[in-house]
Amino acid sequence: MMRAGDLNRRVRIERNGSGTDDLGQPVDGWTEVATVWGNVRMLSGKETAQANADVGSATASIRIRYRTDITNGMRAIVDGVIFNILQPLPNVAARDYTDLACSTGSNNG
């Protein structure tokens, strides 16, 4: 069972593609799917050189309340940091949370 206090960050989930804005006008690019509370755990990080520039990347797990409408290829934005969602991992047994396996850094959004 998840406690509400563990979910201490606002997470904006976005999908790339066409959608509509609040007025019903077509919009291309990233559109919001949901804004939810979550918990971010940074798992690992590395720094490499690409084109004579240092580039950092990290892997993270973002835990949110149970959802089934999130797919790989979407992105999560937490405190201005873009996380590419590699794989959503819903806890289908208890249906209380979904972990989002993410990467950030070298190729954001």
N, CA, C and O atoms as CSV, one atom per row, in Angstrom:
chain,resi,resn,atom,element,x,y,z
A,1,MET,N,N,0.843,-1.183,0.000
A,1,MET,CA,C,0.000,0.000,0.000
A,1,MET,C,C,0.883,1.240,0.000
A,1,MET,O,O,1.857,1.318,0.749
A,2,MET,N,N,0.542,2.192,-0.831
A,2,MET,CA,C,1.324,3.420,-0.921
A,2,MET,C,C,0.787,4.459,0.050
A,2,MET,O,O,-0.420,4.584,0.260
A,3,ARG,N,N,1.717,5.195,0.633
A,3,ARG,CA,C,1.338,6.308,1.498
A,3,ARG,C,C,1.422,7.592,0.692
A,3,ARG,O,O,2.320,7.748,-0.136
A,4,ALA,N,N,0.508,8.499,0.924
A,4,ALA,CA,C,0.474,9.750,0.170
A,4,ALA,C,C,1.741,10.567,0.385
A,4,ALA,O,O,2.181,11.260,-0.533
A,5,GLY,N,N,2.339,10.505,1.569
A,5,GLY,CA,C,3.544,11.275,1.856
A,5,GLY,C,C,4.752,10.850,1.047
A,5,GLY,O,O,5.691,11.629,0.884
A,6,ASP,N,N,4.746,9.613,0.531
A,6,ASP,CA,C,5.854,9.142,-0.299
A,6,ASP,C,C,5.848,9.791,-1.675
A,6,ASP,O,O,6.890,9.869,-2.326
A,7,LEU,N,N,4.702,10.254,-2.122
A,7,LEU,CA,C,4.573,10.884,-3.434
A,7,LEU,C,C,4.725,12.389,-3.252
A,7,LEU,O,O,3.744,13.097,-3.023
A,8,ASN,N,N,5.961,12.872,-3.356
A,8,ASN,CA,C,6.263,14.247,-2.972
A,8,ASN,C,C,6.705,15.144,-4.124
A,8,ASN,O,O,7.180,16.252,-3.877
A,9,ARG,N,N,6.566,14.703,-5.371
A,9,ARG,CA,C,6.944,15.511,-6.532
A,9,ARG,C,C,5.798,15.518,-7.543
A,9,ARG,O,O,5.121,14.509,-7.739
A,10,ARG,N,N,5.591,16.676,-8.181
A,10,ARG,CA,C,4.601,16.759,-9.256
A,10,ARG,C,C,5.251,16.232,-10.527
A,10,ARG,O,O,6.348,16.655,-10.889
A,11,VAL,N,N,4.584,15.320,-11.195
A,11,VAL,CA,C,5.092,14.679,-12.405
A,11,VAL,C,C,4.115,14.975,-13.539
A,11,VAL,O,O,2.934,14.634,-13.465
A,12,ARG,N,N,4.623,15.607,-14.577
A,12,ARG,CA,C,3.806,15.886,-15.767
A,12,ARG,C,C,4.141,14.829,-16.816
A,12,ARG,O,O,5.298,14.703,-17.219
A,13,ILE,N,N,3.150,14.078,-17.256
A,13,ILE,CA,C,3.323,13.040,-18.269
A,13,ILE,C,C,2.882,13.626,-19.609
A,13,ILE,O,O,1.795,14.194,-19.716
A,14,GLU,N,N,3.739,13.484,-20.640
A,14,GLU,CA,C,3.426,14.027,-21.959
A,14,GLU,C,C,3.588,12.964,-23.039
A,14,GLU,O,O,4.373,12.026,-22.900
A,15,ARG,N,N,2.829,13.131,-24.117
A,15,ARG,CA,C,2.868,12.253,-25.288
A,15,ARG,C,C,3.290,13.100,-26.487
A,15,ARG,O,O,2.852,14.241,-26.635
A,16,ASN,N,N,4.138,12.538,-27.334
A,16,ASN,CA,C,4.564,13.229,-28.547
A,16,ASN,C,C,3.593,12.893,-29.667
A,16,ASN,O,O,3.270,11.727,-29.896
A,17,GLY,N,N,3.139,13.908,-30.352
A,17,GLY,CA,C,2.209,13.695,-31.458
A,17,GLY,C,C,1.192,14.801,-31.498
A,17,GLY,O,O,1.270,15.771,-30.744
A,18,SER,N,N,0.256,14.648,-32.368
A,18,SER,CA,C,-0.750,15.689,-32.509
A,18,SER,C,C,-1.815,15.534,-31.434
A,18,SER,O,O,-2.121,14.433,-30.977
A,19,GLY,N,N,-2.355,16.652,-31.058
A,19,GLY,CA,C,-3.403,16.686,-30.051
A,19,GLY,C,C,-4.171,17.981,-30.197
A,19,GLY,O,O,-4.085,18.639,-31.234
A,20,THR,N,N,-4.912,18.351,-29.188
A,20,THR,CA,C,-5.646,19.605,-29.210
A,20,THR,C,C,-5.377,20.370,-27.928
A,20,THR,O,O,-5.111,19.779,-26.881
A,21,ASP,N,N,-5.448,21.695,-28.021
A,21,ASP,CA,C,-5.261,22.526,-26.838
A,21,ASP,C,C,-6.600,22.710,-26.126
A,21,ASP,O,O,-7.590,22.067,-26.473
A,22,ASP,N,N,-6.621,23.601,-25.123
A,22,ASP,CA,C,-7.832,23.824,-24.330
A,22,ASP,C,C,-8.991,24.373,-25.157
A,22,ASP,O,O,-10.155,24.214,-24.787
A,23,LEU,N,N,-8.665,25.023,-26.284
A,23,LEU,CA,C,-9.698,25.595,-27.144
A,23,LEU,C,C,-10.083,24.665,-28.290
A,23,LEU,O,O,-10.894,25.033,-29.139
A,24,GLY,N,N,-9.507,23.464,-28.320
A,24,GLY,CA,C,-9.826,22.511,-29.372
A,24,GLY,C,C,-9.017,22.679,-30.643
A,24,GLY,O,O,-9.290,22.017,-31.644
A,25,GLN,N,N,-8.019,23.560,-30.616
A,25,GLN,CA,C,-7.180,23.781,-31.790
A,25,GLN,C,C,-6.109,22.699,-31.876
A,25,GLN,O,O,-5.593,22.268,-30.846
A,26,PRO,N,N,-5.761,22.248,-33.097
A,26,PRO,CA,C,-4.727,21.211,-33.230
A,26,PRO,C,C,-3.355,21.713,-32.793
A,26,PRO,O,O,-2.984,22.857,-33.059
A,27,VAL,N,N,-2.611,20.841,-32.119
A,27,VAL,CA,C,-1.277,21.165,-31.626
A,27,VAL,C,C,-0.355,20.001,-31.973
A,27,VAL,O,O,-0.683,18.846,-31.701
A,28,ASP,N,N,0.805,20.302,-32.575
A,28,ASP,CA,C,1.818,19.282,-32.830
A,28,ASP,C,C,2.892,19.377,-31.765
A,28,ASP,O,O,3.119,20.449,-31.203
A,29,GLY,N,N,3.550,18.271,-31.484
A,29,GLY,CA,C,4.607,18.245,-30.476
A,29,GLY,C,C,4.127,17.525,-29.232
A,29,GLY,O,O,3.261,16.653,-29.301
A,30,TRP,N,N,4.696,17.896,-28.090
A,30,TRP,CA,C,4.383,17.232,-26.823
A,30,TRP,C,C,3.102,17.800,-26.230
A,30,TRP,O,O,2.967,19.015,-26.083
A,31,THR,N,N,2.167,16.926,-25.892
A,31,THR,CA,C,0.924,17.342,-25.251
A,31,THR,C,C,0.769,16.603,-23.922
A,31,THR,O,O,1.196,15.457,-23.780
A,32,GLU,N,N,0.157,17.272,-22.965
A,32,GLU,CA,C,0.014,16.705,-21.620
A,32,GLU,C,C,-1.007,15.571,-21.600
A,32,GLU,O,O,-2.100,15.690,-22.154
A,33,VAL,N,N,-0.633,14.479,-20.955
A,33,VAL,CA,C,-1.542,13.355,-20.722
A,33,VAL,C,C,-2.128,13.466,-19.321
A,33,VAL,O,O,-3.331,13.288,-19.127
A,34,ALA,N,N,-1.270,13.762,-18.339
A,34,ALA,CA,C,-1.716,13.858,-16.948
A,34,ALA,C,C,-0.645,14.556,-16.122
A,34,ALA,O,O,0.530,14.568,-16.489
A,35,THR,N,N,-1.062,15.131,-15.011
A,35,THR,CA,C,-0.143,15.619,-13.986
A,35,THR,C,C,-0.510,14.892,-12.701
A,35,THR,O,O,-1.642,14.975,-12.224
A,36,VAL,N,N,0.466,14.175,-12.147
A,36,VAL,CA,C,0.218,13.309,-10.992
A,36,VAL,C,C,1.305,13.529,-9.946
A,36,VAL,O,O,2.326,14.162,-10.217
A,37,TRP,N,N,1.074,13.000,-8.752
A,37,TRP,CA,C,2.096,13.007,-7.711
A,37,TRP,C,C,2.954,11.763,-7.863
A,37,TRP,O,O,2.445,10.690,-8.188
A,38,GLY,N,N,4.264,11.904,-7.627
A,38,GLY,CA,C,5.161,10.765,-7.765
A,38,GLY,C,C,6.375,10.873,-6.862
A,38,GLY,O,O,6.568,11.866,-6.161
A,39,ASN,N,N,7.184,9.829,-6.896
A,39,ASN,CA,C,8.435,9.762,-6.148
A,39,ASN,C,C,9.535,9.385,-7.131
A,39,ASN,O,O,9.411,8.397,-7.855
A,40,VAL,N,N,10.621,10.175,-7.159
A,40,VAL,CA,C,11.714,9.952,-8.105
A,40,VAL,C,C,12.895,9.343,-7.370
A,40,VAL,O,O,13.347,9.872,-6.354
A,41,ARG,N,N,13.393,8.226,-7.890
A,41,ARG,CA,C,14.599,7.592,-7.356
A,41,ARG,C,C,15.627,7.526,-8.472
A,41,ARG,O,O,15.408,6.868,-9.490
A,42,MET,N,N,16.756,8.214,-8.279
A,42,MET,CA,C,17.841,8.160,-9.254
A,42,MET,C,C,18.610,6.869,-9.014
A,42,MET,O,O,19.048,6.608,-7.893
A,43,LEU,N,N,18.778,6.056,-10.061
A,43,LEU,CA,C,19.391,4.738,-9.914
A,43,LEU,C,C,20.867,4.729,-10.276
A,43,LEU,O,O,21.668,4.108,-9.578
A,44,SER,N,N,21.242,5.407,-11.356
A,44,SER,CA,C,22.651,5.454,-11.759
A,44,SER,C,C,22.868,6.639,-12.684
A,44,SER,O,O,21.918,7.217,-13.212
A,45,GLY,N,N,24.139,6.989,-12.871
A,45,GLY,CA,C,24.469,8.093,-13.763
A,45,GLY,C,C,25.845,7.909,-14.352
A,45,GLY,O,O,26.682,7.197,-13.798
A,46,LYS,N,N,26.078,8.564,-15.494
A,46,LYS,CA,C,27.391,8.507,-16.127
A,46,LYS,C,C,27.604,9.772,-16.935
A,46,LYS,O,O,26.657,10.488,-17.263
A,47,GLU,N,N,28.862,10.035,-17.249
A,47,GLU,CA,C,29.208,11.195,-18.051
A,47,GLU,C,C,30.123,10.733,-19.166
A,47,GLU,O,O,31.105,10.032,-18.922
A,48,THR,N,N,29.802,11.125,-20.393
A,48,THR,CA,C,30.603,10.741,-21.552
A,48,THR,C,C,30.907,11.975,-22.383
A,48,THR,O,O,30.314,13.035,-22.182
A,49,ALA,N,N,31.837,11.828,-23.321
A,49,ALA,CA,C,32.172,12.921,-24.233
A,49,ALA,C,C,31.580,12.617,-25.599
A,49,ALA,O,O,31.828,11.557,-26.174
A,50,GLN,N,N,30.797,13.554,-26.112
A,50,GLN,CA,C,30.246,13.447,-27.454
A,50,GLN,C,C,30.500,14.762,-28.156
A,50,GLN,O,O,30.114,15.821,-27.662
A,51,ALA,N,N,31.155,14.697,-29.318
A,51,ALA,CA,C,31.458,15.897,-30.102
A,51,ALA,C,C,32.195,16.927,-29.255
A,51,ALA,O,O,31.851,18.109,-29.262
A,52,ASN,N,N,33.211,16.471,-28.525
A,52,ASN,CA,C,34.056,17.327,-27.689
A,52,ASN,C,C,33.288,18.062,-26.596
A,52,ASN,O,O,33.704,19.134,-26.159
A,53,ALA,N,N,32.181,17.497,-26.156
A,53,ALA,CA,C,31.413,18.098,-25.064
A,53,ALA,C,C,31.053,16.997,-24.069
A,53,ALA,O,O,30.739,15.873,-24.460
A,54,ASP,N,N,31.101,17.328,-22.788
A,54,ASP,CA,C,30.703,16.374,-21.757
A,54,ASP,C,C,29.181,16.273,-21.719
A,54,ASP,O,O,28.482,17.284,-21.657
A,55,VAL,N,N,28.688,15.058,-21.757
A,55,VAL,CA,C,27.253,14.815,-21.733
A,55,VAL,C,C,26.958,13.839,-20.606
A,55,VAL,O,O,27.529,12.750,-20.552
A,56,GLY,N,N,26.072,14.229,-19.714
A,56,GLY,CA,C,25.699,13.354,-18.609
A,56,GLY,C,C,24.363,12.693,-18.879
A,56,GLY,O,O,23.485,13.273,-19.517
A,57,SER,N,N,24.222,11.482,-18.388
A,57,SER,CA,C,22.937,10.794,-18.489
A,57,SER,C,C,22.721,9.996,-17.208
A,57,SER,O,O,23.671,9.655,-16.503
A,58,ALA,N,N,21.476,9.710,-16.926
A,58,ALA,CA,C,21.141,8.983,-15.701
A,58,ALA,C,C,19.918,8.116,-15.947
A,58,ALA,O,O,19.118,8.382,-16.843
A,59,THR,N,N,19.790,7.081,-15.140
A,59,THR,CA,C,18.570,6.277,-15.154
A,59,THR,C,C,17.833,6.517,-13.842
A,59,THR,O,O,18.442,6.728,-12.793
A,60,ALA,N,N,16.525,6.480,-13.930
A,60,ALA,CA,C,15.701,6.774,-12.761
A,60,ALA,C,C,14.455,5.906,-12.786
A,60,ALA,O,O,14.071,5.364,-13.822
A,61,SER,N,N,13.839,5.790,-11.630
A,61,SER,CA,C,12.544,5.140,-11.507
A,61,SER,C,C,11.598,6.144,-10.863
A,61,SER,O,O,11.886,6.690,-9.797
A,62,ILE,N,N,10.480,6.378,-11.513
A,62,ILE,CA,C,9.474,7.295,-10.986
A,62,ILE,C,C,8.254,6.463,-10.618
A,62,ILE,O,O,7.666,5.806,-11.478
A,63,ARG,N,N,7.872,6.489,-9.348
A,63,ARG,CA,C,6.712,5.725,-8.881
A,63,ARG,C,C,5.520,6.660,-8.767
A,63,ARG,O,O,5.588,7.702,-8.114
A,64,ILE,N,N,4.425,6.273,-9.415
A,64,ILE,CA,C,3.177,7.033,-9.376
A,64,ILE,C,C,2.044,6.074,-9.009
A,64,ILE,O,O,2.241,4.860,-8.964
A,65,ARG,N,N,0.870,6.622,-8.750
A,65,ARG,CA,C,-0.283,5.757,-8.497
A,65,ARG,C,C,-0.593,4.949,-9.760
A,65,ARG,O,O,-0.232,5.350,-10.866
A,66,TYR,N,N,-1.257,3.823,-9.587
A,66,TYR,CA,C,-1.511,2.861,-10.658
A,66,TYR,C,C,-2.221,3.505,-11.849
A,66,TYR,O,O,-3.263,4.145,-11.708
A,67,ARG,N,N,-1.618,3.312,-13.031
A,67,ARG,CA,C,-2.207,3.778,-14.293
A,67,ARG,C,C,-1.854,2.772,-15.374
A,67,ARG,O,O,-0.813,2.119,-15.310
A,68,THR,N,N,-2.720,2.650,-16.361
A,68,THR,CA,C,-2.435,1.754,-17.483
A,68,THR,C,C,-2.379,2.501,-18.812
A,68,THR,O,O,-2.222,1.872,-19.859
A,69,ASP,N,N,-2.502,3.821,-18.793
A,69,ASP,CA,C,-2.528,4.589,-20.041
A,69,ASP,C,C,-1.174,5.187,-20.411
A,69,ASP,O,O,-1.105,6.016,-21.318
A,70,ILE,N,N,-0.103,4.794,-19.741
A,70,ILE,CA,C,1.237,5.316,-20.028
A,70,ILE,C,C,1.998,4.272,-20.835
A,70,ILE,O,O,1.979,3.086,-20.508
A,71,THR,N,N,2.671,4.728,-21.900
A,71,THR,CA,C,3.415,3.818,-22.773
A,71,THR,C,C,4.855,4.292,-22.913
A,71,THR,O,O,5.178,5.444,-22.624
A,72,ASN,N,N,5.723,3.368,-23.369
A,72,ASN,CA,C,7.096,3.786,-23.629
A,72,ASN,C,C,7.081,4.779,-24.789
A,72,ASN,O,O,6.231,4.697,-25.676
A,73,GLY,N,N,8.021,5.712,-24.775
A,73,GLY,CA,C,8.043,6.784,-25.759
A,73,GLY,C,C,7.445,8.076,-25.232
A,73,GLY,O,O,7.693,9.145,-25.790
A,74,MET,N,N,6.665,7.993,-24.168
A,74,MET,CA,C,6.173,9.213,-23.522
A,74,MET,C,C,7.310,9.792,-22.691
A,74,MET,O,O,8.383,9.197,-22.601
A,75,ARG,N,N,7.078,10.946,-22.087
A,75,ARG,CA,C,8.084,11.530,-21.211
A,75,ARG,C,C,7.429,12.065,-19.951
A,75,ARG,O,O,6.235,12.363,-19.919
A,76,ALA,N,N,8.253,12.178,-18.908
A,76,ALA,CA,C,7.815,12.738,-17.632
A,76,ALA,C,C,8.693,13.948,-17.338
A,76,ALA,O,O,9.902,13.907,-17.562
A,77,ILE,N,N,8.099,15.008,-16.843
A,77,ILE,CA,C,8.846,16.210,-16.470
A,77,ILE,C,C,8.654,16.430,-14.976
A,77,ILE,O,O,7.530,16.554,-14.489
A,78,VAL,N,N,9.780,16.476,-14.254
A,78,VAL,CA,C,9.769,16.669,-12.806
A,78,VAL,C,C,10.721,17.806,-12.483
A,78,VAL,O,O,11.913,17.712,-12.776
A,79,ASP,N,N,10.220,18.872,-11.889
A,79,ASP,CA,C,11.041,20.035,-11.520
A,79,ASP,C,C,11.867,20.538,-12.701
A,79,ASP,O,O,13.020,20.929,-12.520
A,80,GLY,N,N,11.299,20.535,-13.900
A,80,GLY,CA,C,11.981,21.030,-15.091
A,80,GLY,C,C,12.931,20.041,-15.746
A,80,GLY,O,O,13.506,20.349,-16.790
A,81,VAL,N,N,13.109,18.867,-15.164
A,81,VAL,CA,C,13.989,17.837,-15.727
A,81,VAL,C,C,13.143,16.877,-16.561
A,81,VAL,O,O,12.114,16.383,-16.100
A,82,ILE,N,N,13.586,16.616,-17.798
A,82,ILE,CA,C,12.860,15.730,-18.700
A,82,ILE,C,C,13.381,14.306,-18.552
A,82,ILE,O,O,14.582,14.059,-18.654
A,83,PHE,N,N,12.464,13.376,-18.311
A,83,PHE,CA,C,12.780,11.954,-18.215
A,83,PHE,C,C,12.079,11.236,-19.365
A,83,PHE,O,O,10.858,11.328,-19.495
A,84,ASN,N,N,12.831,10.527,-20.195
A,84,ASN,CA,C,12.249,9.714,-21.263
A,84,ASN,C,C,11.773,8.398,-20.662
A,84,ASN,O,O,12.556,7.682,-20.038
A,85,ILE,N,N,10.500,8.076,-20.845
A,85,ILE,CA,C,9.945,6.848,-20.281
A,85,ILE,C,C,10.332,5.681,-21.182
A,85,ILE,O,O,9.909,5.604,-22.336
A,86,LEU,N,N,11.141,4.776,-20.639
A,86,LEU,CA,C,11.581,3.602,-21.381
A,86,LEU,C,C,10.567,2.473,-21.282
A,86,LEU,O,O,10.306,1.771,-22.259
A,87,GLN,N,N,9.993,2.304,-20.084
A,87,GLN,CA,C,9.029,1.225,-19.881
A,87,GLN,C,C,8.185,1.498,-18.644
A,87,GLN,O,O,8.740,1.683,-17.561
A,88,PRO,N,N,6.866,1.529,-18.768
A,88,PRO,CA,C,6.017,1.582,-17.580
A,88,PRO,C,C,5.875,0.177,-16.999
A,88,PRO,O,O,5.681,-0.790,-17.736
A,89,LEU,N,N,5.973,0.072,-15.679
A,89,LEU,CA,C,5.904,-1.224,-15.002
A,89,LEU,C,C,4.790,-1.190,-13.959
A,89,LEU,O,O,5.060,-0.962,-12.780
A,90,PRO,N,N,3.534,-1.415,-14.378
A,90,PRO,CA,C,2.431,-1.380,-13.411
A,90,PRO,C,C,2.441,-2.602,-12.507
A,90,PRO,O,O,2.757,-3.709,-12.944
A,91,ASN,N,N,2.092,-2.390,-11.244
A,91,ASN,CA,C,1.953,-3.485,-10.283
A,91,ASN,C,C,0.540,-4.047,-10.451
A,91,ASN,O,O,-0.390,-3.628,-9.761
A,92,VAL,N,N,0.391,-4.994,-11.372
A,92,VAL,CA,C,-0.940,-5.492,-11.709
A,92,VAL,C,C,-1.553,-6.354,-10.608
A,92,VAL,O,O,-2.774,-6.504,-10.557
A,93,ALA,N,N,-0.737,-6.919,-9.736
A,93,ALA,CA,C,-1.271,-7.759,-8.658
A,93,ALA,C,C,-2.053,-6.924,-7.648
A,93,ALA,O,O,-3.203,-7.232,-7.337
A,94,ALA,N,N,-1.425,-5.872,-7.139
A,94,ALA,CA,C,-2.080,-5.052,-6.117
A,94,ALA,C,C,-2.765,-3.820,-6.698
A,94,ALA,O,O,-3.627,-3.228,-6.048
A,95,ARG,N,N,-2.392,-3.429,-7.914
A,95,ARG,CA,C,-2.958,-2.253,-8.583
A,95,ARG,C,C,-2.853,-0.988,-7.738
A,95,ARG,O,O,-3.782,-0.182,-7.693
A,96,ASP,N,N,-1.709,-0.821,-7.066
A,96,ASP,CA,C,-1.557,0.380,-6.249
A,96,ASP,C,C,-0.516,1.348,-6.795
A,96,ASP,O,O,-0.555,2.526,-6.442
A,97,TYR,N,N,0.410,0.909,-7.636
A,97,TYR,CA,C,1.403,1.827,-8.186
A,97,TYR,C,C,1.875,1.365,-9.556
A,97,TYR,O,O,1.687,0.213,-9.947
A,98,THR,N,N,2.499,2.307,-10.280
A,98,THR,CA,C,3.187,2.026,-11.538
A,98,THR,C,C,4.563,2.648,-11.434
A,98,THR,O,O,4.685,3.834,-11.125
A,99,ASP,N,N,5.602,1.865,-11.688
A,99,ASP,CA,C,6.963,2.388,-11.759
A,99,ASP,C,C,7.264,2.718,-13.211
A,99,ASP,O,O,6.976,1.926,-14.108
A,100,LEU,N,N,7.846,3.892,-13.440
A,100,LEU,CA,C,8.256,4.299,-14.778
A,100,LEU,C,C,9.767,4.199,-14.858
A,100,LEU,O,O,10.471,4.968,-14.203
A,101,ALA,N,N,10.283,3.258,-15.652
A,101,ALA,CA,C,11.725,3.148,-15.883
A,101,ALA,C,C,12.091,4.231,-16.888
A,101,ALA,O,O,11.566,4.253,-18.002
A,102,CYS,N,N,13.004,5.141,-16.491
A,102,CYS,CA,C,13.287,6.334,-17.286
A,102,CYS,C,C,14.778,6.562,-17.479
A,102,CYS,O,O,15.610,6.016,-16.754
A,103,SER,N,N,15.094,7.383,-18.475
A,103,SER,CA,C,16.451,7.885,-18.660
A,103,SER,C,C,16.362,9.394,-18.832
A,103,SER,O,O,15.330,9.925,-19.242
A,104,THR,N,N,17.444,10.069,-18.517
A,104,THR,CA,C,17.492,11.517,-18.679
A,104,THR,C,C,18.903,11.930,-19.037
A,104,THR,O,O,19.862,11.222,-18.731
A,105,GLY,N,N,19.029,13.075,-19.687
A,105,GLY,CA,C,20.362,13.617,-19.936
A,105,GLY,C,C,20.726,13.760,-21.383
A,105,GLY,O,O,20.573,14.843,-21.948
A,106,SER,N,N,21.210,12.693,-22.013
A,106,SER,CA,C,21.851,12.817,-23.315
A,106,SER,C,C,20.895,13.122,-24.458
A,106,SER,O,O,21.317,13.729,-25.443
A,107,ASN,N,N,19.642,12.734,-24.374
A,107,ASN,CA,C,18.696,12.980,-25.463
A,107,ASN,C,C,17.330,13.281,-24.876
A,107,ASN,O,O,16.450,12.420,-24.865
A,108,ASN,N,N,17.153,14.486,-24.394
A,108,ASN,CA,C,15.904,14.836,-23.724
A,108,ASN,C,C,14.860,15.334,-24.697
A,108,ASN,O,O,15.068,16.307,-25.422
A,109,GLY,N,N,13.736,14.647,-24.698
A,109,GLY,CA,C,12.551,15.086,-25.389
A,109,GLY,C,C,12.667,15.162,-26.848
A,109,GLY,O,O,11.706,15.527,-27.525
